[in-house]
């Protein structure tokens, strides 16, 4: 198995108060890159997790588990949310619309 696809685990920082405008502003997202083996999720896996076939789902496998908290995963320019996680090493993700 080749772990050659860069995958970015994204989390968002704390919102900061801007004294000039009086509003809270969103902080820039923080991304951590790991290399992973990314494949399309198989039909059997999709049936087990979702109960139906779903497009835009991928399986992301890491050599070592990613233990830090994160909100979503970016692969290329597309954002994905985690639908299933096993041992913090294998993630089944679906595309965020």
Residue, then its C-alpha position, 0 to 999 in steps of 0.5 A: x500500500x502506498x502512502x503518497x497522498x497529502x491529506x490535511x487535518x483541519x481545525x479552527x482556532x478560537x474566535x477573537x474579539x476585534x475592539x475596533x468593530x466590536x465583533x468576533x472574527x473567525x480565526x484562520x484554520x490550522x492544517x496539519x499535513x500527513x501522507x495517506x493511502x486514499x482510495x474510493x470506498x467499496x460498495x460493501x463498506x458503504x452499505x455497512x456504514x450508510x445502508x446505501x451506496x453514496x458517491x464522493x466517499x473515500x477511505x483514508x489510511x494512515x501509517x500512524x494514528x492521528x490523535x489531535x482533535x480536528x474538524x474536517x479533512x482536506x484532500x486536494x481542494x475538496x473538504x471531507x467530514x469523517x463518518x467512520x473512524x477506526x483506531x485513528x488510522x482508518x477514516x471513511x469520509x464523505x464529501x462536504x457539499 
